[in-house]
Amino acid sequence: MHPGGPFWAGKDEAAWSIPKGEYAEGEDALAAAKREFAEETGALPAAVMKGEPVPLGAFRQPSAKTIEVWAVEGEFDPALLRSNTFVMEWPPRSGRRREFPEVDRAGWFSPEQAAHRMHKGQRPILAAFLAWLAEHPRPRPRRR
């Protein structure tokens, strides 16, 4: 997912992120992850998920925050992205407040493309996901 707003508008390399967000102490982390996914994509997790979430682990970010991450098989059409929004003063010190989407684009990428586009702090998440896939190979569809 590509973050919305003016700061990220012209950035592509090392700008993309997985859907994520904060959750309150005592809140179930997986439930929070599903909520954040819905807020950032406009898709209900139950409607797009085709399996059970697989925990990939907890990853400390350069910001010192730690994020818990799950992977799940599913189908999401990036063209259907409908992100929530945030309000900020823009341009800076102008006194004008503008609304921007939290996420302005979504996409599917090969592992190599994803590694190039993701925030550097999230690349270990991609590595954990690829390691999980290597340990749990999926059957290939039969050709007719």
Secondary structure, DSSP 8 states (H G I E B T S, - for coil): -EE-STTTTT--TTTB--S-----TTS-HHHHHHHHHHHHHS--HHHHB-S--EEEEEEE-TTS-EEEEEE--B---GGG----EEEEESSTTS--EEEEESEEE-----HHHHHHHB-GGGHHHHHHHHHHHHHS--------
